Every structure is written in C-alpha cells, then in structure tokens.
Amino acid sequence: MHQSTLTQLAAALEAKQISSEELTRLYLDRCKQFNDSLNCFITITEDEAIEKAKLADKQRAENKHTALTGIPVAQKDIFCTNGIKTSCGSKMLDNFIAPYDATVVEKMNAAGFVTLGKTNMDEFAMGSSNETSFYGSVKNPWNTEYVPGGSSGGSASAVAARLAPIATGTDTGGSIRQPASLCGITGLKPTYGRVSRYGMIAFASSLDQGGPMALTAEDAALMMNVIAGFDERDSTSAEQAVDDYTKNLNNSIEGLKIGLPKEYFGEGLDSNIAKIVEEGIKELEKLGAVCKEIELPNTELSIPAYYVVAPAECSSNLSRFDGVRFGYRCDDPKDLSDLYCRSRGEGFGKEVKRRIMIGAYVLSAGYYDAYYLKAQQIRHLIRDDFQNAFKEVDVIAGPTATGTAFKLNEKINDPVSMYLSDIYTVSVNLAGLPAISMPAGFVNNLPVGMQLIGNYFDESRLLNIAHRYQQVTDHHIAIPEGFE
Amino acid sequence: MEWETVIGLEIHAQLATKSKIFSGAATTYGAEPNTQACAVDLGLPGVLPVINKEVVSKAVKFGLAIEAEIPPKSVFARKNYFYPDLPKGYQISQFEHPIVSKGHIDIQLEDGSTKRVGVTRAHLEEDAGKSMHEGFGDYTGIDLNRAGTPLLEIVSEPDMRNAKEAVAYMKKIHSIVRYLEICDGNMQEGSFRCDANVSVRPKGQEEFGTRAELKNINSFRFVEQAINIEVERQIDILEDGGKVVQETRLYDPNKNETRSMRSKEEANDYRYFPDPDLLPVEIEKSFIEEIRGQLPELPDAKKQRFIDEFKLSEYDSGVLTAQKEISDYFEACVKAADGEAKLSSNWITGELAAALNKENKDITESPFSAETLGGMVKRIKDETISGKIAKQVFEAMWNGEGDADAIIENKGLKQVTDTGTIEKLVDDVIANSPSQVEQYRAAPDDKKGKLIGYFVGQIMKQSQGKANPKQVNELLQEKLKS
C-alpha cells in the first residue's frame, strides 16, 4: 500500500479497502522504522495523526469527506502548525510552538489530509544539501552516504522512501526541485504568488514559494488543487483564478514547443546528466513535442544576483529572532546587547549567519546601489530573457541540478561550489516562474531530474507534460533498495 | 554676531483607525498590556503584513488638504534596527517613495502677516511598542499594544525661523488633521508628537548650520521651550568658538534643558530596502477625486467664510476656526441665537474660553451646549437681559442650574423695560441727589457723559442691575436737562 500514489490511496479509501487509521498507522510505522537512518523527520506527530485519521474515517462514514480525506502527508518544518513545534531546522526555534496554522496547512487540514509529522530541512531553508539543519543531516534513501539535496531534503527523502505518500516543500532558489531531482521524485515550484506564504517562515520573501513534493505529477496536481489560491493574509499572493490542475493532465502534447537553453547544456553540466536529460527530451519529442534551441543570455548572472537578493531579504526577515519574545534566548544575558549577540550567536548556525552577514553588508549605506539595486536590475534582465523565450516556445526544458546527489560532508565547507550548483534553479525564482522537476533516469544508481519551466501561472501545462511523460516512463516508479 | 535660527519639524500623527496599519488588531488606547497585539504585531515567524486601506485614504486626505502632490505609486520600505519593543527587528515605513510629496500650509505670524511653510513629504509607517523600565525589577517590560499603530510622519521644509513659528506650524497641522478627522490630536496620549531639527547660522549666511534633532516633544509649550533652550545652547557654543555636533537630543521639561541621546557616529545604518511582503500602493486618479469629494471645509476657508458671512474680525475668525470643535460650537451657538454672531463670538472667545481655561478643559467638555449659550445670547439680543446680568446667567449655567430662560425666570433677572418703573427710579435718584444734579448741570457738555455715570450706577444698584441701561440713560439725559 505504501507504494501507492495519492490517486490509488484515495481509491482504496473510497472503496473501503483500508481505513485512514490503518493507512496512517502503516505510514507512521514506516516513519518510526526508518527515521533513525534517514533523519527526515524532526517531529513525528503520532497521536495527532491517529486522532485526525479517526476523524477522517468518521467523515468518510458520514459522507462528509473530500476525495483526499484521510490521506497522510508530511509537512516541511517551515510551515507553522498550530500547537506543534515548528523549528525551521534551527536551534533558534527548537522551543517554538506556533499558535496558528500556515494557510497551506489550514487548507490541507480542511481537505482532510492527515499530518504525519514535520520534515527536516536546512536551517531556515538555507542550504542545498540538508546539512545545515540543527537536527542533523538527512540521508538520501538511494544511498544513505549521500545528501538528499535541500533545503526540502526531509520531505524529498520521506517521499522517496515511501514514508509519506506526499509532502510539502518550499523553494527559494531550488529547494523543492533540487532535492526532488536528487531523491527521484516529482516536485513543483509554483508561480510566485500562486500559493500563500502566510505561516511559511520567510527566508527571502520575494522568492519563497511553497509547493508539492510527490511521487507523480498527478499527485502534485491533486495537492495543487488544495493549496493554490489567493489569500487575503498574503499581499503578494495572486488574485488570479485557480486552474483545476488535474483537468488537463491527459491532454496531448502534440506540437508543444520546447525551448532548450544552450546555457543549460554547456560547461558545468555533468555529461552523464546531460545524456539523461537529452533522452528525456527525446521521449517528449516522441509524444509530439518540438524542440528548439533558445538563449537565456543572463543565466550566469543569476547566481550572484540571487546571492545578493536572498541574503538581503533574509538578513531582515531573521531580525525577529532576537531572544525577546519567542525562540532561543541565551542564559543570563548581561545587558541588551549581550542578549542579542549571544541569543543570535548561539541560536543560528554557520550558514545562516553567513547569509545574514552578506545580506546586512549588501544593504549597508554606500553598498546598496552597487549590490542590492544592481541585483534587482539583473532580476529584470533575467525576467526579460524568459519572456523573450516564451514568445518562441511554450516551455523550457533542461537539467534540474548540475549533478546527482553528492556525498555527505563533500561540499559543506565549500559554500561557493554549493551555491554554484543552484545555477539551473535560481533564475526561475528570480523571475517568479513555475517549474517542475521530474525523475528522468539514474547515474550510478542515483536519480537524475529533468526540469520544465513554464510561463507565469502555467502550472497546468507543466503538470500535463510531466504526467504524459510519466505515462511512458518508469523512473518515477523506482523505489530505493530497502524501502520497497 | 546676530544669529538666525533654522527649524524644521517632523510631526508624527497617529491615524485614527479602528485597526492597525498591517493587522486586524484594535488600536484603542490604554488597554491592558499586550491585549491588543495579534500574531502579526508580535512578529511571529511566518506572519505577513496586509495594508489597512483606511490608512491610505487618510494619508491621501491629508495630502490633498495641504495641496500636496500624491504620487501614483508609493512603496513601503523596511527600516532595520534592533530594539526590544520593535518586534520584527525592522519598522515598516516609507523611504524613497512616500505617499504624499511636496505640499505647504500657511501660518499666521504674530504681526498678523502670513507665512507659507513647505511640507517636504508625509509618509506612512507603523509605530513601535513601548518599553517599561519600572515595575519589573532588573527586567524591562514590553507592551506591544501600540506596535503597528498607523502613523503619518509629516516632514516640513526648514522654513521656520523661530520657536513661535514652529509652534504656529505645529498648531496648524494639528488643526488640519483634526478638521480632517484623521487623527484625534491627543498629545498626552502621544497621538500627535514631534521631533524638531534645530540649527543656527550667522544672519545673512545661506548655508545651514549643524543641526540637532530634538526628539519626541508632545506639547506646543514644550516645543517652544525646547527650541528656545536649544538655540541658546547652540549660540553659546558658537560664540565660545566651539562647534555644534550633529546629534539627537532629548528635551527634559522638568529641568528645561536638552540632553544628548546619541551622536551621528552612533547613528544606526537602517539598511532601508523595499519591503518584499507588500506590493507598492498604487493610487488612481479616481480614488484621489473620491477623497477630494470628502474633504471638509478646512480652517483657512472657514476663517474667510466667518469674516464674510458673520462680519467678524480676522482675529476673532482665526481664534474661532483654529479648532474645529470651537468653530462647530460657534456656528451652533449663532444658530440658536437667531443669527447673532458678534455677541456669540465675544462670549465664546471671552467668558467661555476663560472659564474653560481656568479648569483646563476643552470646548468639548463645556458644561453646557452651544445651543444653551445661544439661548442666552438670544436673550441679550432681545434685551430680556443686559450684558451685565448675562454674566450672572452664564455663571449659573456653568454651575448646571439650567438654561438661560429658566435661570432668568427663577432668579428674576429679567430686565426692567417698563418706562413707568424706570421713570420712577430716575425721579427718585434725581430727587435724592441734589448736589450731584447741580454739578451735572453746571458741567460743560464734554464732562457730562462722565458725570451721568453716577446716576446710572445708583439706578442699577436700586434695580439690582435689571433696569434697561439704554432706557435709563435716555431718561436721565432728558430729565437732567431741565
């Protein structure tokens, strides 16, 4: 049963082949069994999950349910959950119990999802390997000596290991897509503003976006139907009407125009990855898509621009963690300055501090124009690059990451090389576009993802293409050894 | 050397909205600590601000009232600094793109002339909470009820040249925000407060001197005192050959001195940048026109109307229109007094103002209504009572003894206008004062007016002030002739 997709689980629940309580216990048992080795959960909410599952069974019995009522889910620990610890992977929030639900959580609860627990992540979502978490590294189920990617590494690992049928993630510079790629699952980063950020602890407000991490595009579509939409509590959420994301899944992609940016297939890309992505594109051509080379000339500027904008915003967003009202407070502060310095010095990890420092620097008087303002100008150039491309093509395809999963501790002391591996994902966030990563094959028994980038609010089309691709391929069905 | 003072003011007006600028929490003053602070005001992880549209309308209204430009787009920015009563570690404010840009107001100077003072900009921002240093032992208490309260910061040009002008400017802005009903103007509660930038320069020099910023002054009197004492301090330094340091200073009204808070070197680098949680505020022309349609009559226009419509002096009109409530009171009084404007004005700016002032009350706290006062004025006008008797009536009204008619009736204060009665009083007095009569008759015409006062006084005494003075005068003059 744990190998099932959401659609299959929903059907089983509907046919009363299994109760939500049974299903929930099955997943909880797996979570408990494998969390020691994978470390993908920070908190497993067993009691709450069983209670919610019983309620779901009752709702099903009373015919007061949605299609997804009673299906378990794992929430990234960046989403605030009422009454349950929300740590954001940081010592700073190790004692923080949110008094409210994030909009995404609220919507999923209302749809009847059963939360199994809160997944591990890079501290405050800053990282590409899940090694910056206060709660320790998450392991990749395909090889536990390897990282799962980040920052949504806990969610990716949990879904890949079938400890949860689906999970939430957030993506600021690739944090859904890169771990999805490294763990062999499907992850969608929606258009900026499509999913409410309310209750999602902010890293970089103008880039952050929550989305589904699933086994299939169809499952991602089902979750999108629940979480997408305008939220009056988030001024940056889009008022645009929401698609039924499952409606077009089976549409033909005959004649679909796919752009292949030459910048994405050049230097820096592992040739094995290139080969797999090229094969994936051939599959899409077999389904009727037409490919052409395009140019995204400012791609190489996206990393420096991103590593100015994201730290700038994070330096301000993380100021609220000051030891005054909630979260970690140092012992016996001598005075106010000592309270601030030690609470923040002891509460934040190294990578978070590095980014706060960079951010404060680029916003400082005298440097603002040279860094922050320049980065914003580059953002416009990148957006324009994409808009020019979308005049010629419907979607853009390429690799999600520069390589497969790397070994634990391999890159953690080389932040620049870690940052550079985000090259294919960050420009999408800078432009605010939707993009999906789907499993396209394996190199040395480690998964490789292929990325599809769409125009604004074109999630339906991305899901449609991914779904059609998954109808004719089986990379997404593969299960890591030991987790069958 | 002769020195010239240069002053610019930054006024913080708390906008009178039911809820906060970026959250739904209430803004009521004086609630139990931390009972009016929701998750957004507390800066909990994950929460987001949403602009209160009412705040935008009120700011635009102010902009239109000072004939300012309202840019089509304004942007919220984060002002980053750490302080325990600043929950997010940044204040949401406006920096490069304020909601109101260049405007101006006219102030009345003491010599009666008018001076135009420029308003550089007015921008929206959220207030911080309050730190309480007493009652918590070694700790500091934080009350976040005020955090997120909407403020309009109104920044003037450095156009004022002495403390009196600064006060006149502050009073005028106070008057405007009260007329617009966008701020309750309560200075004790901190709803209206100001920072003053003060510098001096040798008269004739164009370049500004180094300024000091005087923080958080919350009364008109303190503004005047603070500026004067600061100007003195700066001149003393300069005349001793020293240099004024650019710094922030705090005015202590108890000691009447200003003290250094922090110098420019210690000043924060606020690392302003556009707040990515909030979209730019876009203001359409139609919205501006809608707000323009809601603008009430403003002090300057009302003053001119009082001059034209009620034939009042410029001075009286100025006094009556300085505060909206006074002008409303006046107009209601005139209406109740069958249109008698001059007398109404005299009683309001004279007797009533003095009585209120004595008890430190505002016109809204007057023990009787404008209609009640108008009822009394009406009785003066129709000669039921004299102006002198009216003072008794006024006092009784002040003490809550009812309206003018009831008091006149109960106390028997009705003016005697019966010619027979008055004639008898006149005859009696003439009969009883032969020497005074002789003196009067012997006096030259230009002295007669003074001498007649004696007879009037006697008659008023006899009649307990109720005899109609005009009739008494006429009859006396006639009878004393022969």
HADDOCK unambig.tbl for C-alpha pairs under 7 A between the chains (distance, minus, plus):
assign (segid A and resid 198 and name CA) (segid B and resid 46 and name CA) 5.89 0.50 0.50
assign (segid A and resid 198 and name CA) (segid B and resid 47 and name CA) 5.66 0.50 0.50
assign (segid A and resid 198 and name CA) (segid B and resid 48 and name CA) 6.11 0.50 0.50
assign (segid A and resid 199 and name CA) (segid B and resid 46 and name CA) 3.98 0.50 0.50
assign (segid A and resid 199 and name CA) (segid B and resid 47 and name CA) 5.44 0.50 0.50
assign (segid A and resid 200 and name CA) (segid B and resid 46 and name CA) 4.75 0.50 0.50
assign (segid A and resid 201 and name CA) (segid B and resid 45 and name CA) 5.35 0.50 0.50
assign (segid A and resid 201 and name CA) (segid B and resid 46 and name CA) 3.96 0.50 0.50
assign (segid A and resid 202 and name CA) (segid B and resid 46 and name CA) 5.87 0.50 0.50
assign (segid A and resid 205 and name CA) (segid B and resid 276 and name CA) 5.73 0.50 0.50
assign (segid A and resid 205 and name CA) (segid B and resid 277 and name CA) 6.21 0.50 0.50
assign (segid A and resid 206 and name CA) (segid B and resid 276 and name CA) 5.40 0.50 0.50
assign (segid A and resid 233 and name CA) (segid B and resid 48 and name CA) 6.69 0.50 0.50
assign (segid A and resid 233 and name CA) (segid B and resid 50 and name CA) 6.35 0.50 0.50
assign (segid A and resid 234 and name CA) (segid B and resid 48 and name CA) 6.11 0.50 0.50
assign (segid A and resid 234 and name CA) (segid B and resid 50 and name CA) 6.82 0.50 0.50
assign (segid A and resid 235 and name CA) (segid B and resid 50 and name CA) 5.81 0.50 0.50
assign (segid A and resid 235 and name CA) (segid B and resid 277 and name CA) 6.72 0.50 0.50
assign (segid A and resid 235 and name CA) (segid B and resid 278 and name CA) 5.84 0.50 0.50
assign (segid A and resid 235 and name CA) (segid B and resid 279 and name CA) 6.70 0.50 0.50
assign (segid A and resid 236 and name CA) (segid B and resid 277 and name CA) 6.43 0.50 0.50
assign (segid A and resid 236 and name CA) (segid B and resid 278 and name CA) 6.55 0.50 0.50
assign (segid A and resid 236 and name CA) (segid B and resid 279 and name CA) 6.58 0.50 0.50
assign (segid A and resid 316 and name CA) (segid B and resid 80 and name CA) 6.80 0.50 0.50
assign (segid A and resid 319 and name CA) (segid B and resid 88 and name CA) 6.19 0.50 0.50
assign (segid A and resid 319 and name CA) (segid B and resid 89 and name CA) 4.77 0.50 0.50
assign (segid A and resid 320 and name CA) (segid B and resid 43 and name CA) 6.58 0.50 0.50
assign (segid A and resid 320 and name CA) (segid B and resid 87 and name CA) 6.14 0.50 0.50
assign (segid A and resid 320 and name CA) (segid B and resid 88 and name CA) 4.25 0.50 0.50
assign (segid A and resid 320 and name CA) (segid B and resid 89 and name CA) 5.08 0.50 0.50
assign (segid A and resid 324 and name CA) (segid B and resid 84 and name CA) 6.45 0.50 0.50
assign (segid A and resid 363 and name CA) (segid B and resid 271 and name CA) 5.11 0.50 0.50
assign (segid A and resid 364 and name CA) (segid B and resid 269 and name CA) 6.68 0.50 0.50
assign (segid A and resid 364 and name CA) (segid B and resid 271 and name CA) 5.20 0.50 0.50
assign (segid A and resid 365 and name CA) (segid B and resid 269 and name CA) 6.54 0.50 0.50
assign (segid A and resid 365 and name CA) (segid B and resid 271 and name CA) 6.52 0.50 0.50
